Amino acid sequence: MIQIREAILDDIPIITTIFRDTITHVNAKDYSEKQIRIWASGALDLDKWKDRIENSYFIVAELNDSIVGFAYLSNGNYFDGLFIHKDHLRKGFGIKLMRIIESQALAKGHEVIKADVSITALPFFEDQYYIVEKKQKKNYKGLAFEIFKVYKEL
């Protein structure tokens, strides 16, 4: 059974492992080796992860007391991240986390939720009625990444 709870600082090691592994195994089909290496290196910035947990609405999905995914919402209506363990894709964890994030944005008085999503994640977001506002290049650690600015009316 899926359990959802707010993240705590002790979750950082597994959260960063899921982040890195998802990028290196799932996103690798859509990005270059160099892009994957640079993007996955974000797992090493522990201060940033600590800040996200302390200053965002950050939730984790657990299965049998093991974290299998996480999502976080920043600034009330910016869907800042959604990552599911590579071995637990297409099992409903992403949709469940997404619905809770959307509900949180709505509860905070927002009628629209926004996100910047990868090429890999775009079909999932489109399947959940997110609309592409624009395709753009985002610079991360000196490297350009093609991403999509999306939104959904809540």
matplotlib code that plots the C-alpha trace (Angstrom):
import matplotlib.pyplot as plt

x = [0.0, 1.2, 1.9, 2.5, 4.2, 6.1, 9.9, 12.3, 16.0, 16.9, 15.3, 18.0, 20.2, 17.4, 15.9, 19.2, 19.8, 16.4, 17.1, 20.5, 19.3, 16.2, 18.2, 20.9, 18.5, 15.3, 16.3, 19.4, 17.3, 16.5, 19.7, 23.4, 25.9, 27.3, 23.9, 23.0, 26.3, 25.9, 22.2, 22.7, 25.5, 22.7, 22.3, 25.6, 24.3, 23.1, 22.5, 20.1, 18.2, 18.0, 16.7, 14.0, 12.8, 12.7, 11.3, 9.0, 6.0, 8.1, 6.4, 7.6, 5.8, 6.6, 5.9, 6.6, 8.4, 10.8, 10.8, 10.0, 9.4, 9.1, 7.6, 7.9, 6.0, 7.7, 6.3, 2.7, 2.1, 5.4, 5.6, 9.3, 10.1, 8.7, 10.9, 10.0, 12.4, 13.4, 12.0, 8.6, 7.6, 4.0, 2.6, 0.6, 3.1, 3.7, 0.0, -0.7, 2.1, 1.0, -2.6, -1.4, 0.9, -2.0, -4.3, -1.8, -1.5, -5.3, -5.5, -3.1, -5.5, -3.8, -6.0, -3.0, 0.0, 3.2, 6.2, 9.3, 9.6, 12.1, 11.6, 11.2, 8.5, 6.5, 4.2, 3.3, 2.4, 0.5, -1.5, -2.5, -3.8, -0.8, -0.5, 2.8, 3.2, 6.6, 9.7, 12.8, 16.5, 17.5, 21.1, 22.3, 26.0, 27.0, 25.1, 21.8, 18.9, 15.7, 12.8, 9.1, 7.2, 3.8, 0.8, -2.6, -5.7, -6.8]
y = [0.0, 3.5, 5.8, 9.5, 11.7, 14.9, 14.5, 14.9, 15.6, 12.0, 11.1, 13.0, 10.0, 8.0, 11.1, 11.9, 8.3, 8.2, 11.6, 10.4, 6.9, 8.2, 10.6, 8.1, 5.3, 6.9, 10.3, 8.9, 8.0, 11.7, 13.5, 13.3, 11.5, 14.9, 16.3, 13.3, 13.5, 17.2, 16.9, 13.9, 15.7, 17.8, 14.9, 16.0, 19.4, 18.4, 22.0, 22.5, 19.3, 20.4, 23.8, 22.1, 20.0, 22.8, 25.5, 23.6, 21.4, 18.2, 14.8, 11.2, 8.0, 4.9, 1.3, -1.1, 1.6, 2.3, 5.6, 5.0, 8.5, 12.2, 15.5, 19.1, 22.3, 25.7, 29.2, 27.9, 26.8, 25.8, 22.0, 21.9, 18.2, 14.7, 11.7, 8.0, 5.2, 3.5, 0.1, 1.6, 3.5, 3.1, 1.8, 4.9, 6.6, 9.6, 10.2, 10.0, 12.4, 14.8, 14.8, 15.7, 18.5, 19.9, 19.7, 21.6, 24.4, 24.6, 24.7, 27.6, 29.6, 29.0, 28.2, 27.3, 25.1, 25.4, 23.3, 23.0, 19.4, 17.3, 15.7, 12.4, 13.6, 15.6, 12.7, 11.9, 15.5, 15.9, 12.7, 14.5, 17.5, 19.8, 22.2, 23.2, 26.9, 26.8, 24.8, 26.4, 25.9, 26.1, 26.6, 24.3, 24.3, 25.8, 23.3, 23.9, 21.5, 21.4, 21.6, 22.4, 25.0, 23.5, 24.5, 23.1, 24.9, 23.4]
z = [0.0, -0.9, 2.0, 1.5, 4.1, 4.3, 3.8, 6.7, 6.5, 7.3, 3.9, 2.0, 1.2, -0.4, -2.1, -3.7, -4.7, -6.4, -8.1, -9.5, -10.5, -12.2, -14.3, -15.2, -16.0, -17.2, -18.6, -20.3, -23.4, -24.1, -23.1, -23.9, -21.6, -20.6, -19.8, -17.7, -15.8, -15.1, -14.2, -11.9, -10.1, -8.5, -6.1, -4.4, -3.4, 0.0, 1.2, -1.7, -0.8, 2.8, 1.7, -0.5, 2.4, 4.8, 2.5, 0.0, 0.4, -0.1, 0.1, -0.3, -1.4, 0.5, -0.2, 2.6, 4.6, 1.6, -0.3, -3.9, -5.1, -4.1, -5.3, -4.1, -4.6, -4.3, -4.2, -3.7, -7.3, -8.9, -9.2, -8.8, -8.9, -9.3, -9.3, -9.1, -8.5, -11.8, -10.5, -9.6, -12.7, -14.1, -10.8, -9.8, -7.5, -9.8, -10.3, -6.5, -5.7, -8.5, -7.2, -3.7, -5.0, -7.1, -4.1, -2.0, -4.6, -4.8, -1.0, -1.0, -3.3, -6.7, -9.7, -11.9, -11.3, -13.3, -13.9, -16.1, -17.2, -19.1, -22.5, -20.7, -18.3, -20.9, -22.0, -18.4, -17.7, -21.0, -20.0, -16.8, -18.8, -18.5, -21.4, -23.0, -22.7, -24.5, -25.3, -24.0, -23.2, -19.6, -18.6, -15.7, -14.7, -18.1, -20.2, -22.1, -21.5, -23.6, -21.3, -21.5, -19.5, -18.7, -16.7, -15.6, -14.5, -11.2]

ax = plt.figure().add_subplot(projection="3d")
ax.plot(x, y, z, "-o")
ax.set_aspect("equal")
plt.show()
